[in-house]
C-alpha cells in the first residue's frame, strides 16, 4: 500500500507524478491494479469527504511516422531471428521453416513438418506491402516456388515436407492458407504461375468436396453445400468434421479461399460454390452444446437465446467470430458478402451483428466477460462501419468503449498487458494460448481509426507496444507470459501473434514521413 496522511478539515490533492522515485518516498512503486481507500485516522467522529475524484495516467506519445518505424523495426528483428534460426538447413536446404526455438537460450526445441508459408512469411509480405525489401522478396518467392513445385502431381493439393528425411508427406492438409499465400505473392509479383497454382488448388476443392456427400462417412449430419476445409493430399478425400462445433468454426475456411479466387479471377464457379455454402450456413438446422447445455437452433441464428453477457463465449468468438468474421481473412461470411454483394446474405449479417452487439454491449457495462481471442468478432463491427458509417454508426461507439474496456481490464499486476479473460474488469490468464496483448492492440487500432485518429489512442498503442517488448522480449524471442521465464523450456514464437494484429490492422493506415 502507498499511504499518506491528509491534513484535517481541508481539501487535498494526492499525486504520483510520472518519473518520480516513489520507492524512496513510499517504499515501492505503484503497480496495477490500483485501489484507492479513503478513511480517517484515529477514533474520532470526523467525517471524510471527497469530490472530483479522478486519475490521470501519462503515456508516451509517438508520431505516426515514429510508431510506424518502431513497428517495422521490431517486425524485421522478429522475422530475421526466426527465419535464420528455423529455416530448413538439414541435409538438402529448403525455404520451409521447421524448427521451434527457446526464447532465452536459442536452443532448438523441436523439428517438425511444414506445409510452407505461415506467419513468418506472412509478416514478410506485410513488410513488402509497405516498402520494397529485396531480401524478403527473394525469400517469399523462394517459398512460393517450393509450394508450387511440391503440389501433388494428381490432386494438385499442397503437401508437407519432412525436412529431416527430405521427403514430402501425404496426409491431411488445409488448402485455404496456401491459396491465400499464393494470391498475395501473385499480387506482389504479378507472376501468373502463383495465381495458376492457387486456381489449381481451388479446383481441387471443388472437385473433391462432393465426396463428403457420396463416399465419405461423417459422424454428424452435413448440411447441403457445406465445403470441407481438410483433404488428404494424395487421394483428395475430404475429412469430415467430427462435431457440430468443428463444423461451425471451420465452415468458411474453404469458401473464404474460393471467394478470394473469384475476386482474383472472376470465375463464377468459385463464386457460386462460396455463395451456396454461405446460404446453407444461414439456413441450416443444428444443435449446439453450449456450456454443457444443448440448444436446438432451427435454423441457426445468433439470437441471444443460448448465451448471455456473462457467458458470451464461445458464442462470440468460436461461432460468431469464425462465422461472420472480418474481411480480408481466410474465412468469413462477411468476406463473401463484401466481395459478391449478394443481397441474400445481408439480412442475416445485420441481424447477427445487432443480436450479438446488444449482449456484448451489456457485458461492457457490467465489467464484461470475454475470452482472450475475440478480435475476429470485433473486426466485423469495424469492417461494416467502414463500409457504411451512417447505417452502422452505433458500431463506432461499441468499438471505442470496447477498446477502453479491454485496455483497463487486461493489465497484469506487474504492469504488462496480456491477452486475458476478464470478469468485472479483472484479468486472468487464458488456459490455451500465450498472452501477448494482440487482441488489445487490434481493439486500440480500430478505436484510433474510427475516432478520427485521436492521439490518445496512439499513445495507448505506443505504451502497450513498448511495455510488451520490455516485459516479454528475450534474446531469441518473446516469452509466452509476462512474469518471467518458467522452469525448463521457454518456447518462443509468440511474438508473431503480437505483431500480426498491428501489421494487419494499423500499419496500412499509418503515415510515414
N, C-alpha and C positions, 0 to 999 in steps of 0.2 A: 504494500500500500504506500502511496505517496500522501502525506498528510501535512496540513498547515493549520496554524491557529489564526482565527479571524478576530479582529478587534470587536469588542462588544458594541452593540447599538449603532452599527454603521454598515454601509454597503461596501462590498469588497470584490475586486477583480482578481481572479486566480488564473495566472498564465503559466504555460510551459513553453517558452519561446523556442522556436526551431533553432537547433545548432548549439544550444547551451549545454553545459555539463551538469545534467540533472543527477548523475551519480554522486557528484561532490555535494550537492545540496540535499538530496533525498536518500542517497544510498543505492539507488538503481535508476535505470531509465524506464519510462513508461512504455508498456507494450500492450497491444490489443489482447483481449477486449477491455476497453476502459469502462469502469463502473464508478459513477460519482455518488458518494454517500454524503449527505448533508445532515449534520446534527450539532447539538450543543455540548459544551464541556461542563462537567460538574453536575450537581443535582438540583440546581435552581429551576425555577419555572419559566425562565425567559424563553419566549418562542423563537423559532428560526424561520426567516422568510427568504424566499428567493424569487427573482424575476429576471426576464430576458436571458434565460439560461441558454447558452449556445456553445458550440465548439467550432473552432476554425483550424483546419489542418493545412499545412503548407506542402505543396508538391512542386517538384522541379518542372519548369516549363521548357519545352523544346519547340523550335520552329518545325514546320512540316519538313523542310529540307533536312534539318539535322536528325529528325526522327526517322526519315526515310533512309538516310545514310547509316544510322545506327542499326536499323533492322537488317539492311542488306549486308552490312559488315558482319553481323553475328550469323546471318544465314550462310555467308561464304565460309566462315570458320566451321560451322556445323557440317556443311557439305564436304569441305576438303578433309576434315578429320575423319568422317565416316567413310568417304569414298576411298581414301588412300589406305585405310586400315581394314576395310571389309571387302574390297574388291577381290574377285577370284584370281589368286596368284598361285594356285595349286596345279601342278602338272602343266596342263595347257591353259594359259591365262585366258580369261574372258571378261566381258563387261558386267557379268552378273555379280551382285553384292550378296555375299553368302555367309558373313560372319556377324556375330554379336560381340560387343565389347564390354569390358568392365570400365565404368566411368572414372574410376580412381586409378587403377593400375594400367589400363590399356590392354590387359590380357584378353585373348580370345576366349570367350565363354562357350561358344557353340559354333559349329559349322553346319549350315542347313542347306536345303534345296531352295531354288528361286525360279520364279516364272518370268523374271525380268521386270524392268520398270520399278515402281514402288516410290515411296516418299522422298528418297534422296534425289532420284531423277526428276520427280515432280517439282521439287524445290529448285533444281537447276533450271527447269523450264520456266518457273516463276521469275527467276533472275533474268533469263533470256527475254522474257516478255517485257521487261523494264529496260534492259540495256544489253548491248552486244558483249558477249564473252566468248572468244574463240575456243578456249579450253573446254568450257561447259558445253558448247555446241558440238564439239568433236565427241565428247563423252556421250551426250544424248543420242547423237546419230549412230554411234557405235552400238549402243544398247538397242536402238530400234532396228538396226540391221541384223543383230543377233536374233531378236524376236522373230523377224520376218523369215530369216533363214531356218529357224527351228520350228516353224509351224508344221503340224503333222502333214505328211505329203498327201494323204487321202481325205481326212476330215477337215483339214485346214484350221484346226483348233490349236491354241498355244500349248506348249509343253514346258515342264520344269526341268532344270538342269541339276544333276548331281555332280558338283564340281570335283569332289574327291575321286570319283570314278570317271569323270569326263564323259558321262552318258546322259542322254535325255530320258526322262521318266514318263511313262504312260500312267495316267490316273486322273483323278478328279481335278478339274480346273474351272475357274470362274472367268469367262471371257471378257466381261464388261470392262474391268480396269485396263486390260490390254487394248481394247478398242479405243478407249478414251485417250490412252497414252499415245497411240499411233496417230489419232486425229490431231492431237496437239503438236506432234512432231511434223505432221504434214502441213499444218497451218503455219508453223515456224519456218519450214524449209521450202515449202512449195513442191516437194518431191512427190510425184504421183504414186510411187511404189508403196508409200506408207498408207495412203488412202486406199490403194488397191488391196493391201493386206487387211486393213480394218474391214473393208467391204467383204472380203472372203470369210472373215470370222463371223460377221453379221449374217451372211448367207448360211453359214453352218448352223447358227442358232435357229434360223427359220426352218432349216431342213430337218434338224434333229429334235426340235421341241415337240413336234407332233407325236413322237414316240411315247410321250408321257401319257397319252390317252389311248394308245394302241397296244404297246408291247411291254410297258414298264408298270409293275405293280406298285401302288402307292398306299401307305398306311392310313391316309386320310382322303376324304373327297377332294378332288381337284376341280376348282371352278372352270367354266368354259373360258377358253382363250388365255388362260394363265400361261406365261412363258417361264420355264425353269431357268435358274441362273447358273447351275452347275452341270457340267457334262464330263464324260470320260473322253480323254483326248484321243484315244485310238479308235474307239467304237462309235463315238458320238452319242452314246446313250445318256439321256438326262438323268440326273439324280433327283428323286422325288423328295419333297420336303417331308420331314418326319412328324410335324405337328402344325397346328393352326398358327402358333406363334411364329415359327420359322417361315411359314407361308407368307404371313403378313409383313414381317420385317425385311424380307428379301424379295418382295413381289416385283419391285420396279428396277432391280439391278439390270436385267437383260433388256426390258422395254426402254429404260433410260438410255442405254447404249444404242439401241436401234433408232431412237428419235434423234440422237446426235448424228448418226449416219444419214438419216433423212435430211437433216439440216445441211450436211456437207455435200450430199449427192443429189438431193431432190427425188430420190427413188420412192415411189408410192408404196412398194411392198413393205419397206421398213416402217413407213408412216402408218400404214393400215394395221400392221401387227401390233405396234405400240399402242395405237388408239383402241383397238379391240381389247387388249389386255387392261387398259385403263377403264374402259366401260364395264368390263367384267368385275373389276375391283369395286366400283361404286354401286354395283347391283348384285352382289352375291350374298348368300346366307352363310353365317358362321356361328360358332360357339367359342368364346374366348375364356380362358382360365385367367382371371384377374384377381390377384391377392387371394388365391385359393377359393374363389367363388366363380362358378360358371355363368356366363352371360350369353344367352342366345340373342343374336342380332340378325333380324331378317327385314331388310337387307342390312349389311354392315353400315355403321354410321359412327360419328364422333359425338353424338348427343350425350350429355353428361348424366347418363343413367347407370353407368358402370364404373365411374370414378368420381372423385371429389377433390377439392382444393388441397386437402392434406394427404391425399393419396393420388397425386397427379401422374406419377409414373408407375408402371411402364406405358400408360396410355399416351402421354405427351411425347416421350422420346421413342420408345420402341414401336409404337403403332403410327401415331401422327407424324413423327419426325421422319421415319423411313417411308411412310406412305405419301404424305403431302410434300414434305421436304422443301428444299430451296432449289433455285435454278443453278445450272452450271455443274451439277454433280453427276455421279453415275447412276442415280436413281431419282424418282420423284414424279408424282402426278402433276405437280406444278410445272415441272420442266416440260412435260408432254403438252400441257395446255399452252404454255408460253411459246413453244416452237410450232404449234399447229393452229392455234386459235380456235380449236374445236369447242363450240359453244355448249355441247352436251356435258362438258366436264365442269363448267364454271359454277352451276348451282351447288354441286356437291362441294367444290372447293370453298365457296363463300360460306356455306352452312357449317362446314368443318372449322374454318377459321373463327367464325363467330362463336360456335359452341365451345371450342377449346379455349378461346380467348377469354370468355367470361369466367371460366373456372380458374384459369391462370391468373387473371386479374384479382380475383378474390384471394388467391394464395399470396399474392404480393402484399395485399393489405393486412393479412393476418400473420405475416412473417414467413410465409412460404414453406413449401416442401418441394424439393427438386432433387433429381439425381444429378450427377456431375457431367452429363453428356447431352444436354438439351439444346445446344446451339443450333442443331439442324432444324429444330422446331421453331426457334426464334427467327431463323432466317426466312421462313415462309412469310412472316409478317413484314419483315423488311422488304423482301422482294416484291410483294404485292403493293406495298406503299410506294415504292419507286415507280411501278407501272402506272398507278393512278392515285396520286396523293390526295385527291379530293374524295374519291369513293372510300378509300381506306385511311382516312385522316386519323381515326382513332388508333391505328397501329403505331403512329408516331409516339403518342403518349405511353402506350404499352412498352415500347422499346426503351424509352427514356427511363421510365420508372423501373423497368426490369434491370437495366444496367446499374442503377443506383442500388437496387436491392441486392444484386449479386456482388457488387463491389463491397458493400459493407458486411455482407454475410459470409464471405469466403476468405477472410483474412485470418491466418493462423496465429497462435499465441506468440510466435517469435517474430511476427511482422510480415512474414511471407504470405503471398496469396496462393491458394490451392484450388484445384477443381474439386468441389466438395458437394456432398449432400448438405442441405441445411434445413433446419426447422426452427421457427421462432428466431430467425436470423443467426442461429448458432451453427457453425460448420462442423462437419465430421468427414473423415476420410471415406472415399468410396472403397468398396471391397475389391474391385476387379481391375483397377487401372491406376496408372501413375497420376500424380496430382498437379502437374504444372497447370497454370490457370489459362488454358487455351480458350475455354468457353467464356470466361470473363473477358478476355481480350476481344473476342468476337462481339460480345454484347456492347462493350465500350466503343468498338469501331462503328457499329451501326448507330449507336446514340450520337456519336460525333457527326456522322454523315446526315442524319435526319434533323439534327439540332443546329443546322447552319454552321457547322464546323466551330462550335463553341470551344474556345481554348481550354475551358475547364476539363472537358473530356480528353483533350490531347495531353494535358498534364497528368490525368489519371493513367492514361495509356503508358506514358513515359515512365511514370513511377512504378507501375506493375512490371513493365518490361525490365527496368534496371534492377528492381528488387528481386525479380525472379532469377536473373543472371547471378546476382550476388549470393543468393541462398542455394541455388541448385547446381550451378556450374562447377565442374571439376576439370582436371587436366585433359581427360579424354571423353568427356560427355557430361550429361546432366544426371543428377540423382533423381530417383523417382519420387522422393519425399523431401520436404524442405528442412527437416530437423536433423540432418546429418547422415553419415554413412551407417549402414546396417552391418552387423557382423557377417563375415563371409563375402559373398559376391554382391556387387552393386552394378547391375546391368544398366548400360546407358541406352541412348536412342530416344528417350522421352522428349528430347529437345526438338525432334521433328514435329511432335504434336504442338508444342509451344509456338513454334514459328509458323506452322502451317496456316493457322487462322489469320495471322497478320498478313501473310503473303497473299492469301486468297481474298480477304475482305477489306483490308486497309491500304496496302501498298499501291494497288492500281489507282487509288484516289489521291495519294499524297503528291504534292507539287514539289519537285526538286528546285535547285537554284536555277 
